Amino acid sequence: MYKQAYTNSSYGYGMAIGVLVFLFSFALSGIINLVTRRDSVDL
C-alpha cells in the first residue's frame, strides 16, 4: 500500500487500498465479536 501510493504517485489508489483494508478488518472484528459473544452477568 505504501509503495503503491508514494513511489508511483498513485495517492488515490493507495487511499482506496487503505480504505478496503480498514473495512475488511472492521468486518472481521465484527464477525469475531459475534462468534465469541458471551452471556451478560447479572450482579
Phi, psi and omega per residue, in radians:
M1 nan -0.846 -3.134
Y2 -1.104 -0.780 -3.124
K3 -1.108 -0.734 -3.124
Q4 -1.116 -0.723 -3.052
A5 -1.303 -0.753 -2.959
Y6 -1.736 -0.522 3.112
T7 -1.445 -0.596 -3.129
N8 -1.685 0.014 -3.104
S9 0.980 0.603 3.089
S10 -1.801 1.288 -3.040
Y11 -1.182 -0.661 3.120
G12 -1.137 -0.711 3.128
Y13 -1.183 -0.713 3.086
G14 -1.103 -0.692 3.108
M15 -1.159 -0.694 3.110
A16 -1.102 -0.708 3.097
I17 -1.111 -0.738 3.124
G18 -1.085 -0.722 3.126
V19 -1.153 -0.716 3.117
L20 -1.133 -0.702 3.097
V21 -1.112 -0.721 3.117
F22 -1.108 -0.813 -3.128
L23 -1.123 -0.687 3.113
F24 -1.113 -0.780 -3.127
S25 -1.207 -0.612 3.100
F26 -1.131 -0.784 3.121
A27 -1.143 -0.728 3.138
L28 -1.120 -0.705 3.117
S29 -1.182 -0.615 3.069
G30 -1.137 -0.717 3.115
I31 -1.134 -0.767 3.120
I32 -1.109 -0.666 3.109
N33 -1.106 -0.709 3.115
L34 -1.191 -0.703 -3.096
V35 -1.198 -0.674 -3.056
T36 -1.756 0.418 -3.131
R37 -1.117 2.376 3.101
R38 -1.918 2.732 3.092
D39 -1.234 2.544 3.111
S40 -1.306 2.574 -3.106
V41 -1.801 2.178 3.087
D42 -1.518 2.240 -3.133
L43 -1.730 nan nan
